[in-house]
Amino acid sequence: MADVYACDDDRPQTLSTTSALFIVVADADPDVLARVTSVVRLGNIAPAAGSFLTREDGTIVISLEIHGLSSATVEYLRRKLEQLSTVHRADAHLMQPKSRGDAAGPHAQP
């Protein structure tokens, strides 16, 4: 049975192995995190990891790692992030797919 709310058309889906690291520099407004995550929600996949850093110049740097997106979706989300009025810059870097055994994450020590 198809789940119309999840855009499920009852056909087998091939899983994308593209991962991306989004880096957003924006004004450090109280609602900036909500605005950024609202755009990321359009990809219909929750971020695997994220961080933010407030800088002394009044900006914030938000980094989000998201797995399972197509390269077209990565570019779409990057452009949508750039359109936010508080965003100074939005970059998206495609990452190498992780193997299933790599559960240490991007910040693990060797």
SEMARSE-989497 format. One record per residue: residue number from 1; residue in one letter; x, y, z of N, C-alpha, C, O in turn. Coordinates in nm, 3 decimals. Example, Ala and Ser with C-alpha at 12.3 -4.5 7.8 and 13.67 -1.06 7.14 Angstrom:
// residues 2
{resi=1, resn=A, npx=1.319, npy=-0.569, npz=0.780, capx=1.230, capy=-0.450, capz=0.780, cpx=1.320, cpy=-0.330, cpz=0.780, opx=1.424, opy=-0.332, opz=0.846}
{resi=2, resn=S, npx=1.285, npy=-0.225, npz=0.708, capx=1.367, capy=-0.106, capz=0.714, cpx=1.290, cpy=0.003, cpz=0.787, opx=1.341, opy=0.114, opz=0.804}
***
This chain:
// residues 110
{resi=1, resn=M, npx=0.084, npy=-0.117, npz=0.000, capx=0.000, capy=0.000, capz=0.000, cpx=0.089, cpy=0.124, cpz=0.000, opx=0.187, opy=0.131, opz=0.075}
{resi=2, resn=A, npx=0.056, npy=0.220, npz=-0.082, capx=0.134, capy=0.342, capz=-0.093, cpx=0.103, cpy=0.438, cpz=0.021, opx=-0.012, opy=0.450, opz=0.064}
{resi=3, resn=D, npx=0.205, npy=0.507, npz=0.068, capx=0.190, capy=0.611, capz=0.169, cpx=0.194, cpy=0.744, cpz=0.097, opx=0.302, opy=0.793, opz=0.064}
{resi=4, resn=V, npx=0.078, npy=0.803, npz=0.072, capx=0.072, capy=0.925, capz=-0.009, cpx=0.137, cpy=1.043, cpz=0.061, opx=0.181, opy=1.137, opz=-0.006}
{resi=5, resn=Y, npx=0.144, npy=1.042, npz=0.193, capx=0.206, capy=1.154, capz=0.264, cpx=0.358, cpy=1.150, cpz=0.255, opx=0.422, opy=1.254, opz=0.270}
{resi=6, resn=A, npx=0.415, npy=1.035, npz=0.230, capx=0.560, capy=1.022, capz=0.215, cpx=0.599, cpy=1.015, cpz=0.067, opx=0.712, opy=0.979, opz=0.034}
{resi=7, resn=C, npx=0.505, npy=1.049, npz=-0.022, capx=0.528, capy=1.044, capz=-0.168, cpx=0.569, cpy=0.903, cpz=-0.211, opx=0.650, opy=0.887, opz=-0.302}
{resi=8, resn=D, npx=0.513, npy=0.804, npz=-0.147, capx=0.543, capy=0.665, capz=-0.178, cpx=0.453, cpy=0.621, cpz=-0.291, opx=0.330, opy=0.631, opz=-0.282}
{resi=9, resn=D, npx=0.514, npy=0.571, npz=-0.399, capx=0.434, capy=0.526, capz=-0.511, cpx=0.434, cpy=0.374, cpz=-0.524, opx=0.396, opy=0.320, opz=-0.628}
{resi=10, resn=D, npx=0.475, npy=0.305, npz=-0.417, capx=0.470, capy=0.159, capz=-0.409, cpx=0.567, cpy=0.088, cpz=-0.504, opx=0.554, opy=-0.032, opz=-0.526}
{resi=11, resn=R, npx=0.663, npy=0.161, npz=-0.560, capx=0.765, capy=0.100, capz=-0.645, cpx=0.895, cpy=0.092, cpz=-0.567, opx=0.921, opy=0.176, opz=-0.481}
{resi=12, resn=P, npx=0.978, npy=-0.008, npz=-0.595, capx=1.106, capy=-0.015, capz=-0.526, cpx=1.191, cpy=0.107, cpz=-0.555, opx=1.200, opy=0.152, opz=-0.670}
{resi=13, resn=Q, npx=1.253, npy=0.161, npz=-0.453, capx=1.337, capy=0.280, capz=-0.468, cpx=1.483, cpy=0.240, cpz=-0.456, opx=1.520, opy=0.155, opz=-0.374}
{resi=14, resn=T, npx=1.567, npy=0.302, npz=-0.537, capx=1.710, capy=0.281, capz=-0.523, cpx=1.762, cpy=0.387, cpz=-0.428, opx=1.730, opy=0.505, opz=-0.443}
{resi=15, resn=L, npx=1.841, npy=0.346, npz=-0.330, capx=1.892, capy=0.437, capz=-0.230, cpx=2.014, cpy=0.512, cpz=-0.285, opx=2.105, opy=0.452, opz=-0.342}
{resi=16, resn=S, npx=2.014, npy=0.640, npz=-0.265, capx=2.127, capy=0.722, capz=-0.307, cpx=2.237, cpy=0.708, cpz=-0.203, opx=2.210, opy=0.700, opz=-0.083}
{resi=17, resn=T, npx=2.360, npy=0.706, npz=-0.249, capx=2.472, capy=0.696, capz=-0.155, cpx=2.548, cpy=0.828, cpz=-0.145, opx=2.656, opy=0.833, opz=-0.086}
{resi=18, resn=T, npx=2.492, npy=0.935, npz=-0.202, capx=2.558, capy=1.064, capz=-0.196, cpx=2.541, cpy=1.125, cpz=-0.058, opx=2.431, opy=1.130, opz=-0.003}
{resi=19, resn=S, npx=2.653, npy=1.171, npz=-0.003, capx=2.651, capy=1.242, capz=0.124, cpx=2.703, cpy=1.383, cpz=0.097, opx=2.784, opy=1.405, opz=0.007}
{resi=20, resn=A, npx=2.656, npy=1.477, npz=0.177, capx=2.699, capy=1.616, capz=0.158, cpx=2.721, cpy=1.683, cpz=0.291, opx=2.655, opy=1.653, opz=0.391}
{resi=21, resn=L, npx=2.816, npy=1.774, npz=0.292, capx=2.842, capy=1.859, capz=0.406, cpx=2.800, cpy=2.000, cpz=0.366, opx=2.859, opy=2.060, opz=0.277}
{resi=22, resn=F, npx=2.697, npy=2.051, npz=0.433, capx=2.650, capy=2.187, capz=0.409, cpx=2.715, cpy=2.278, cpz=0.512, opx=2.712, opy=2.250, opz=0.632}
{resi=23, resn=I, npx=2.771, npy=2.389, npz=0.466, capx=2.829, capy=2.489, capz=0.555, cpx=2.762, cpy=2.621, cpz=0.524, opx=2.770, opy=2.671, opz=0.412}
{resi=24, resn=V, npx=2.695, npy=2.676, npz=0.626, capx=2.617, capy=2.797, capz=0.609, cpx=2.674, cpy=2.904, cpz=0.702, opx=2.691, opy=2.881, opz=0.822}
{resi=25, resn=V, npx=2.702, npy=3.021, npz=0.648, capx=2.743, capy=3.137, capz=0.727, cpx=2.629, cpy=3.236, cpz=0.721, opx=2.587, opy=3.278, opz=0.613}
{resi=26, resn=A, npx=2.577, npy=3.273, npz=0.838, capx=2.459, capy=3.359, capz=0.844, cpx=2.469, cpy=3.455, cpz=0.962, opx=2.553, opy=3.439, opz=1.050}
{resi=27, resn=D, npx=2.379, npy=3.554, npz=0.962, capx=2.369, capy=3.641, capz=1.078, cpx=2.326, cpy=3.558, cpz=1.198, opx=2.246, opy=3.465, opz=1.184}
{resi=28, resn=A, npx=2.378, npy=3.590, npz=1.314, capx=2.348, capy=3.512, capz=1.435, cpx=2.215, cpy=3.558, cpz=1.496, opx=2.209, opy=3.597, opz=1.613}
{resi=29, resn=D, npx=2.110, npy=3.551, npz=1.417, capx=1.977, capy=3.586, capz=1.464, cpx=1.919, cpy=3.469, cpz=1.543, opx=1.956, opy=3.354, opz=1.520}
{resi=30, resn=P, npx=1.827, npy=3.498, npz=1.637, capx=1.771, capy=3.390, capz=1.719, cpx=1.699, cpy=3.281, cpz=1.639, opx=1.691, opy=3.167, opz=1.684}
{resi=31, resn=D, npx=1.646, npy=3.315, npz=1.521, capx=1.569, capy=3.217, capz=1.443, cpx=1.647, cpy=3.154, cpz=1.329, opx=1.589, opy=3.081, opz=1.249}
{resi=32, resn=V, npx=1.777, npy=3.180, npz=1.319, capx=1.853, capy=3.133, capz=1.203, cpx=1.858, cpy=2.980, cpz=1.195, opx=1.849, opy=2.924, opz=1.086}
{resi=33, resn=L, npx=1.872, npy=2.913, npz=1.308, capx=1.878, capy=2.766, capz=1.306, cpx=1.744, cpy=2.708, cpz=1.257, opx=1.743, opy=2.610, opz=1.182}
{resi=34, resn=A, npx=1.634, npy=2.767, npz=1.300, capx=1.502, capy=2.721, capz=1.255, cpx=1.485, cpy=2.743, cpz=1.104, opx=1.428, opy=2.658, opz=1.035}
{resi=35, resn=R, npx=1.534, npy=2.855, npz=1.054, capx=1.523, capy=2.884, capz=0.910, cpx=1.604, cpy=2.784, cpz=0.828, opx=1.558, opy=2.733, opz=0.726}
{resi=36, resn=V, npx=1.727, npy=2.757, npz=0.873, capx=1.814, capy=2.665, capz=0.800, cpx=1.757, cpy=2.523, cpz=0.803, opx=1.752, opy=2.457, opz=0.699}
{resi=37, resn=T, npx=1.713, npy=2.477, npz=0.919, capx=1.658, capy=2.341, capz=0.926, cpx=1.527, cpy=2.329, cpz=0.850, opx=1.492, opy=2.220, opz=0.803}
{resi=38, resn=S, npx=1.454, npy=2.438, npz=0.837, capx=1.331, capy=2.435, capz=0.758, cpx=1.362, cpy=2.408, cpz=0.611, opx=1.288, opy=2.336, opz=0.544}
{resi=39, resn=V, npx=1.471, npy=2.465, npz=0.561, capx=1.512, capy=2.439, capz=0.422, cpx=1.561, cpy=2.295, cpz=0.408, opx=1.526, opy=2.227, opz=0.312}
{resi=40, resn=V, npx=1.641, npy=2.250, npz=0.503, capx=1.696, capy=2.114, capz=0.498, cpx=1.584, cpy=2.010, cpz=0.500, opx=1.597, opy=1.903, opz=0.442}
{resi=41, resn=R, npx=1.476, npy=2.042, npz=0.567, capx=1.359, capy=1.953, capz=0.575, cpx=1.305, cpy=1.920, cpz=0.436, opx=1.244, opy=1.815, opz=0.416}
{resi=42, resn=L, npx=1.326, npy=2.008, npz=0.340, capx=1.279, capy=1.985, capz=0.203, cpx=1.344, cpy=1.861, cpz=0.141, opx=1.287, opy=1.801, opz=0.049}
{resi=43, resn=G, npx=1.462, npy=1.821, npz=0.189, capx=1.528, capy=1.700, capz=0.142, cpx=1.466, cpy=1.573, cpz=0.196, opx=1.497, opy=1.464, opz=0.148}
{resi=44, resn=N, npx=1.378, npy=1.586, npz=0.296, capx=1.306, capy=1.475, capz=0.358, cpx=1.399, cpy=1.372, cpz=0.422, opx=1.364, opy=1.254, opz=0.433}
{resi=45, resn=I, npx=1.517, npy=1.416, npz=0.465, capx=1.612, capy=1.329, capz=0.536, cpx=1.672, cpy=1.410, cpz=0.651, opx=1.713, opy=1.524, opz=0.631}
{resi=46, resn=A, npx=1.676, npy=1.352, npz=0.768, capx=1.734, capy=1.421, capz=0.883, cpx=1.887, cpy=1.423, cpz=0.872, opx=1.947, opy=1.327, opz=0.825}
{resi=47, resn=P, npx=1.949, npy=1.532, npz=0.916, capx=2.096, capy=1.536, capz=0.917, cpx=2.155, cpy=1.426, cpz=1.005, opx=2.099, opy=1.393, opz=1.110}
{resi=48, resn=A, npx=2.269, npy=1.370, npz=0.963, capx=2.338, capy=1.269, capz=1.041, cpx=2.422, cpy=1.333, cpz=1.151, opx=2.441, opy=1.275, opz=1.257}
{resi=49, resn=A, npx=2.471, npy=1.454, npz=1.124, capx=2.553, capy=1.527, capz=1.222, cpx=2.540, cpy=1.676, cpz=1.194, opx=2.510, opy=1.717, opz=1.082}
{resi=50, resn=G, npx=2.564, npy=1.753, npz=1.297, capx=2.557, capy=1.897, capz=1.279, cpx=2.629, cpy=1.969, cpz=1.390, opx=2.650, opy=1.916, opz=1.499}
{resi=51, resn=S, npx=2.668, npy=2.092, npz=1.361, capx=2.731, capy=2.176, capz=1.463, cpx=2.711, cpy=2.321, cpz=1.424, opx=2.684, opy=2.354, opz=1.308}
{resi=52, resn=F, npx=2.725, npy=2.408, npz=1.524, capx=2.721, capy=2.550, capz=1.493, cpx=2.818, cpy=2.623, cpz=1.584, opx=2.844, opy=2.581, opz=1.697}
{resi=53, resn=L, npx=2.869, npy=2.733, npz=1.533, capx=2.968, capy=2.812, capz=1.604, cpx=2.934, cpy=2.958, cpz=1.584, opx=2.927, opy=3.006, opz=1.471}
{resi=54, resn=T, npx=2.915, npy=3.029, npz=1.694, capx=2.891, capy=3.172, capz=1.688, cpx=3.025, cpy=3.243, cpz=1.688, opx=3.111, opy=3.215, opz=1.772}
{resi=55, resn=R, npx=3.042, npy=3.335, npz=1.593, capx=3.168, capy=3.407, capz=1.581, cpx=3.153, cpy=3.549, cpz=1.638, opx=3.042, opy=3.600, opz=1.652}
{resi=56, resn=E, npx=3.265, npy=3.610, npz=1.670, capx=3.265, capy=3.742, capz=1.730, cpx=3.213, cpy=3.850, cpz=1.637, opx=3.172, opy=3.957, opz=1.683}
{resi=57, resn=D, npx=3.214, npy=3.825, npz=1.507, capx=3.168, capy=3.927, capz=1.411, cpx=3.016, cpy=3.929, cpz=1.396, opx=2.964, opy=3.998, opz=1.308}
{resi=58, resn=G, npx=2.944, npy=3.853, npz=1.480, capx=2.798, capy=3.853, capz=1.476, cpx=2.739, cpy=3.755, cpz=1.377, opx=2.620, opy=3.762, opz=1.345}
{resi=59, resn=T, npx=2.820, npy=3.663, npz=1.329, capx=2.770, capy=3.560, capz=1.238, cpx=2.778, cpy=3.424, cpz=1.307, opx=2.842, opy=3.407, opz=1.410}
{resi=60, resn=I, npx=2.712, npy=3.329, npz=1.246, capx=2.712, capy=3.191, capz=1.294, cpx=2.748, cpy=3.100, cpz=1.177, opx=2.706, opy=3.125, opz=1.064}
{resi=61, resn=V, npx=2.824, npy=2.997, npz=1.205, capx=2.860, capy=2.898, capz=1.104, cpx=2.787, cpy=2.769, cpz=1.141, opx=2.809, opy=2.714, opz=1.249}
{resi=62, resn=I, npx=2.701, npy=2.722, npz=1.052, capx=2.624, capy=2.600, capz=1.074, cpx=2.675, cpy=2.495, cpz=0.977, opx=2.680, opy=2.518, opz=0.856}
{resi=63, resn=S, npx=2.714, npy=2.379, npz=1.030, capx=2.760, capy=2.267, capz=0.947, cpx=2.663, cpy=2.151, cpz=0.966, opx=2.632, opy=2.113, opz=1.079}
{resi=64, resn=L, npx=2.616, npy=2.095, npz=0.856, capx=2.524, capy=1.982, capz=0.859, cpx=2.571, cpy=1.875, cpz=0.763, opx=2.598, opy=1.903, opz=0.646}
{resi=65, resn=E, npx=2.581, npy=1.753, npz=0.812, capx=2.618, capy=1.638, capz=0.729, cpx=2.491, cpy=1.558, cpz=0.704, opx=2.422, opy=1.516, opz=0.797}
{resi=66, resn=I, npx=2.461, npy=1.537, npz=0.575, capx=2.338, capy=1.467, capz=0.537, cpx=2.373, cpy=1.356, cpz=0.440, opx=2.447, opy=1.379, opz=0.344}
{resi=67, resn=H, npx=2.321, npy=1.237, npz=0.464, capx=2.345, capy=1.120, capz=0.379, cpx=2.219, cpy=1.085, cpz=0.301, opx=2.107, opy=1.115, opz=0.345}
{resi=68, resn=G, npx=2.237, npy=1.023, npz=0.186, capx=2.125, capy=0.969, capz=0.110, cpx=2.055, cpy=1.067, cpz=0.019, opx=1.939, opy=1.047, opz=-0.017}
{resi=69, resn=L, npx=2.123, npy=1.174, npz=-0.020, capx=2.064, capy=1.272, capz=-0.111, cpx=2.119, cpy=1.251, cpz=-0.253, opx=2.231, opy=1.204, opz=-0.270}
{resi=70, resn=S, npx=2.041, npy=1.288, npz=-0.351, capx=2.094, capy=1.289, capz=-0.487, cpx=2.175, cpy=1.417, cpz=-0.504, opx=2.157, opy=1.512, opz=-0.428}
{resi=71, resn=S, npx=2.264, npy=1.419, npz=-0.601, capx=2.345, capy=1.540, capz=-0.623, cpx=2.256, cpy=1.657, cpz=-0.665, opx=2.287, opy=1.772, opz=-0.633}
{resi=72, resn=A, npx=2.147, npy=1.631, npz=-0.734, capx=2.054, capy=1.738, capz=-0.772, cpx=1.986, cpy=1.797, cpz=-0.648, opx=1.966, opy=1.918, opz=-0.640}
{resi=73, resn=T, npx=1.951, npy=1.712, npz=-0.552, capx=1.889, capy=1.760, capz=-0.428, cpx=1.988, cpy=1.842, cpz=-0.346, opx=1.950, opy=1.942, opz=-0.286}
{resi=74, resn=V, npx=2.114, npy=1.800, npz=-0.344, capx=2.218, capy=1.876, capz=-0.273, cpx=2.226, cpy=2.017, cpz=-0.330, opx=2.228, opy=2.115, opz=-0.255}
{resi=75, resn=E, npx=2.231, npy=2.029, npz=-0.462, capx=2.239, capy=2.161, capz=-0.525, cpx=2.112, cpy=2.242, cpz=-0.500, opx=2.119, opy=2.363, opz=-0.477}
{resi=76, resn=Y, npx=1.997, npy=2.178, npz=-0.505, capx=1.869, capy=2.245, capz=-0.478, cpx=1.868, cpy=2.303, cpz=-0.336, opx=1.830, opy=2.418, opz=-0.316}
{resi=77, resn=L, npx=1.908, npy=2.222, npz=-0.238, capx=1.909, capy=2.270, capz=-0.100, cpx=2.010, cpy=2.382, cpz=-0.081, opx=1.982, opy=2.478, opz=-0.008}
{resi=78, resn=R, npx=2.125, npy=2.373, npz=-0.144, capx=2.225, capy=2.480, capz=-0.133, cpx=2.169, cpy=2.612, cpz=-0.186, opx=2.187, opy=2.717, opz=-0.124}
{resi=79, resn=R, npx=2.103, npy=2.606, npz=-0.298, capx=2.045, capy=2.727, capz=-0.356, cpx=1.935, cpy=2.784, cpz=-0.268, opx=1.924, opy=2.906, opz=-0.251}
{resi=80, resn=K, npx=1.852, npy=2.697, npz=-0.211, capx=1.746, capy=2.743, capz=-0.121, cpx=1.805, cpy=2.808, cpz=0.003, opx=1.753, opy=2.909, opz=0.052}
{resi=81, resn=L, npx=1.914, npy=2.752, npz=0.054, capx=1.980, capy=2.811, capz=0.171, cpx=2.034, cpy=2.950, cpz=0.139, opx=2.024, opy=3.041, opz=0.220}
{resi=82, resn=E, npx=2.092, npy=2.965, npz=0.020, capx=2.145, capy=3.096, capz=-0.021, cpx=2.037, cpy=3.202, cpz=-0.032, opx=2.066, opy=3.321, opz=-0.020}
{resi=83, resn=Q, npx=1.914, npy=3.161, npz=-0.056, capx=1.804, capy=3.256, capz=-0.072, cpx=1.753, cpy=3.311, cpz=0.060, opx=1.680, opy=3.410, opz=0.061}
{resi=84, resn=L, npx=1.790, npy=3.251, npz=0.172, capx=1.747, capy=3.303, capz=0.302, cpx=1.810, cpy=3.440, cpz=0.324, opx=1.928, opy=3.460, opz=0.297}
{resi=85, resn=S, npx=1.731, npy=3.533, npz=0.374, capx=1.778, capy=3.672, capz=0.388, cpx=1.892, cpy=3.686, cpz=0.488, opx=1.972, opy=3.779, opz=0.475}
{resi=86, resn=T, npx=1.902, npy=3.599, npz=0.587, capx=2.008, capy=3.612, capz=0.687, cpx=2.136, cpy=3.539, cpz=0.648, opx=2.237, opy=3.551, opz=0.717}
{resi=87, resn=V, npx=2.134, npy=3.463, npz=0.538, capx=2.250, capy=3.383, capz=0.498, cpx=2.346, cpy=3.467, cpz=0.415, opx=2.308, opy=3.531, opz=0.317}
{resi=88, resn=H, npx=2.473, npy=3.465, npz=0.456, capx=2.579, capy=3.532, capz=0.381, cpx=2.635, cpy=3.440, cpz=0.274, opx=2.664, opy=3.483, opz=0.162}
{resi=89, resn=R, npx=2.651, npy=3.312, npz=0.308, capx=2.710, capy=3.215, capz=0.215, cpx=2.659, cpy=3.075, cpz=0.251, opx=2.642, opy=3.042, opz=0.369}
{resi=90, resn=A, npx=2.635, npy=2.994, npz=0.150, capx=2.596, capy=2.854, capz=0.170, cpx=2.675, cpy=2.768, cpz=0.073, opx=2.668, opy=2.787, opz=-0.048}
{resi=91, resn=D, npx=2.752, npy=2.675, npz=0.127, capx=2.831, capy=2.584, capz=0.046, cpx=2.786, cpy=2.441, cpz=0.072, opx=2.742, opy=2.407, opz=0.181}
{resi=92, resn=A, npx=2.798, npy=2.358, npz=-0.030, capx=2.769, capy=2.215, capz=-0.017, cpx=2.885, cpy=2.139, cpz=-0.079, opx=2.921, opy=2.161, opz=-0.194}
{resi=93, resn=H, npx=2.942, npy=2.049, npz=-0.002, capx=3.055, capy=1.968, capz=-0.048, cpx=3.011, cpy=1.822, cpz=-0.050, opx=2.970, opy=1.768, opz=0.052}
{resi=94, resn=L, npx=3.021, npy=1.759, npz=-0.167, capx=2.990, capy=1.617, capz=-0.176, cpx=3.099, cpy=1.539, cpz=-0.106, opx=3.217, opy=1.572, opz=-0.117}
{resi=95, resn=M, npx=3.060, npy=1.435, npz=-0.034, capx=3.153, capy=1.354, capz=0.043, cpx=3.155, cpy=1.213, cpz=-0.011, opx=3.061, opy=1.169, opz=-0.076}
{resi=96, resn=Q, npx=3.263, npy=1.142, npz=0.016, capx=3.272, capy=1.001, capz=-0.022, cpx=3.173, cpy=0.921, cpz=0.061, opx=3.156, opy=0.948, opz=0.180}
{resi=97, resn=P, npx=3.107, npy=0.823, npz=-0.001, capx=3.015, capy=0.739, capz=0.076, cpx=3.091, cpy=0.666, cpz=0.186, opx=3.204, opy=0.621, opz=0.167}
{resi=98, resn=K, npx=3.027, npy=0.654, npz=0.302, capx=3.090, capy=0.583, capz=0.413, cpx=3.056, cpy=0.435, cpz=0.406, opx=2.947, opy=0.397, opz=0.363}
{resi=99, resn=S, npx=3.150, npy=0.354, npz=0.448, capx=3.122, capy=0.211, capz=0.453, cpx=3.037, cpy=0.183, cpz=0.576, opx=3.034, opy=0.263, opz=0.670}
{resi=100, resn=R, npx=2.968, npy=0.073, npz=0.576, capx=2.880, capy=0.039, capz=0.687, cpx=2.955, cpy=0.023, cpz=0.818, opx=2.898, opy=0.046, opz=0.925}
{resi=101, resn=G, npx=3.081, npy=-0.015, npz=0.812, capx=3.159, capy=-0.036, capz=0.934, cpx=3.214, cpy=0.091, cpz=0.993, opx=3.270, opy=0.089, opz=1.103}
{resi=102, resn=D, npx=3.200, npy=0.205, npz=0.922, capx=3.254, capy=0.332, capz=0.969, cpx=3.149, cpy=0.404, cpz=1.052, opx=3.074, opy=0.487, opz=1.000}
{resi=103, resn=A, npx=3.144, npy=0.373, npz=1.179, capx=3.046, capy=0.436, capz=1.267, cpx=3.111, cpy=0.538, cpz=1.358, opx=3.045, opy=0.592, opz=1.447}
{resi=104, resn=A, npx=3.239, npy=0.564, npz=1.339, capx=3.309, capy=0.655, capz=1.428, cpx=3.271, cpy=0.800, cpz=1.406, opx=3.279, opy=0.879, opz=1.499}
{resi=105, resn=G, npx=3.231, npy=0.836, npz=1.285, capx=3.190, capy=0.972, capz=1.258, cpx=3.304, cpy=1.059, cpz=1.215, opx=3.420, opy=1.016, opz=1.216}
{resi=106, resn=P, npx=3.273, npy=1.185, npz=1.175, capx=3.374, capy=1.272, capz=1.117, cpx=3.471, cpy=1.330, cpz=1.219, opx=3.577, opy=1.380, opz=1.181}
{resi=107, resn=H, npx=3.438, npy=1.325, npz=1.349, capx=3.522, capy=1.388, capz=1.450, cpx=3.601, cpy=1.287, cpz=1.532, opx=3.656, opy=1.323, opz=1.636}
{resi=108, resn=A, npx=3.606, npy=1.164, npz=1.488, capx=3.675, capy=1.060, capz=1.565, cpx=3.826, cpy=1.077, cpz=1.559, opx=3.880, opy=1.122, opz=1.458}
{resi=109, resn=Q, npx=3.892, npy=1.042, npz=1.665, capx=4.039, capy=1.047, capz=1.672, cpx=4.094, cpy=0.916, cpz=1.619, opx=4.035, opy=0.811, opz=1.643}
{resi=110, resn=P, npx=4.209, npy=0.919, npz=1.547, capx=4.266, capy=0.794, capz=1.494, cpx=4.323, cpy=0.708, cpz=1.604, opx=4.374, opy=0.599, opz=1.577}
***
